[in-house]
Amino acid sequence: MPYVRVEANFKLDEKFVKKVSDFISKSLGKPERYVMVSVETKQMIFGGSGDPCMFVELKSIGLPKDSTSKLSKEICDFIKKETGTNADRIYINFVDFDGQMWGWNSTIF
């Protein structure tokens, strides 16, 4: 049920995608078998600069609002470690969904 979409202005490899899946599973305490990760390379600028930047969208059922500050730091630290991208070049959008609004396996959560 967690869905992570990463858009970057530089190429990210399959190892990074797998690491994101594992990281999000552990950070949210959700089974990795439900985690979906999408990574796209796009033409992007941030603050008028073409230096490395990212947009991360994290959608999940029951994403607690009081945890987003902690998650933001954890995500930025993870990205910095894995790609070298500075936290001030990353936007993160957190989206919480009700289980009735999330379909999977011919049903809903």
C-alpha positions in Angstrom: 0.0 0.0 0.0 2.8 2.5 0.3 3.6 4.0 -3.0 6.8 6.0 -3.5 7.4 8.1 -6.7 10.8 9.6 -7.1 11.5 12.1 -9.8 15.1 13.2 -10.3 17.1 15.2 -12.8 19.7 12.5 -13.0 19.8 8.7 -13.7 19.1 6.3 -10.8 19.8 2.6 -11.1 17.8 -0.5 -10.2 19.8 -0.9 -6.9 18.6 2.5 -5.8 15.0 1.5 -6.5 15.4 -1.7 -4.4 17.0 0.2 -1.6 14.1 2.7 -1.6 11.6 -0.2 -1.3 13.4 -1.7 1.7 13.9 1.7 3.3 10.2 2.7 3.1 9.1 -0.7 4.3 11.2 -0.4 7.4 10.5 3.3 8.0 6.7 2.7 7.9 6.7 -0.7 9.5 4.8 -2.1 6.5 5.6 -5.4 4.7 7.8 -4.8 1.6 5.5 -7.0 -0.4 3.0 -4.1 -0.5 5.5 -1.4 -1.3 5.6 0.0 -4.8 8.4 2.3 -6.0 8.5 4.3 -9.3 11.6 6.2 -10.3 11.7 8.6 -13.2 14.4 10.7 -14.7 13.1 14.1 -15.9 14.3 17.5 -16.9 14.0 19.4 -13.7 15.5 22.6 -12.2 15.2 23.7 -8.6 15.7 27.3 -7.6 16.8 28.1 -11.1 19.7 25.5 -11.0 20.1 22.2 -12.8 22.1 20.8 -9.9 20.9 17.4 -8.7 17.4 17.6 -7.3 14.4 15.3 -6.5 10.7 15.3 -5.9 9.5 12.4 -3.7 5.9 11.5 -3.2 5.0 9.1 -0.5 1.4 7.8 -0.4 0.2 5.3 2.2 -2.8 4.2 4.1 -2.7 5.6 7.7 0.4 7.8 7.2 0.4 9.6 10.6 0.8 13.4 10.2 2.8 13.6 13.4 5.5 11.4 11.8 6.1 13.4 8.6 8.7 15.6 10.1 10.7 12.6 11.2 10.1 10.8 7.9 11.3 13.9 6.0 14.6 13.9 7.8 15.0 10.1 7.3 14.2 10.3 3.6 16.5 13.2 3.0 19.3 11.5 5.0 18.8 8.3 3.0 18.8 10.1 -0.4 21.9 12.1 0.6 23.7 8.8 1.6 22.6 7.0 -1.6 22.9 9.7 -4.2 24.7 12.7 -2.7 21.7 15.0 -3.3 21.5 17.7 -0.6 18.3 17.9 1.5 17.7 21.5 0.4 17.3 20.1 -3.2 14.5 17.7 -2.3 10.8 18.3 -2.0 8.7 15.6 -0.4 4.9 15.3 -0.7 3.2 13.1 2.0 -0.3 11.7 1.2 -2.4 9.7 3.6 -5.2 7.6 2.2 -8.2 5.9 3.7 -8.1 2.1 3.0 -11.4 2.3 1.1 -9.7 4.6 -1.4 -6.9 2.1 -2.2 -7.5 -0.9 -4.4 -5.4 -4.0 -4.7 -5.9 -7.6 -5.8 -9.5 -7.0 -6.9 -10.5 -5.5 -3.6 -9.7 -2.6 -1.3 -7.8 -2.3 1.9 
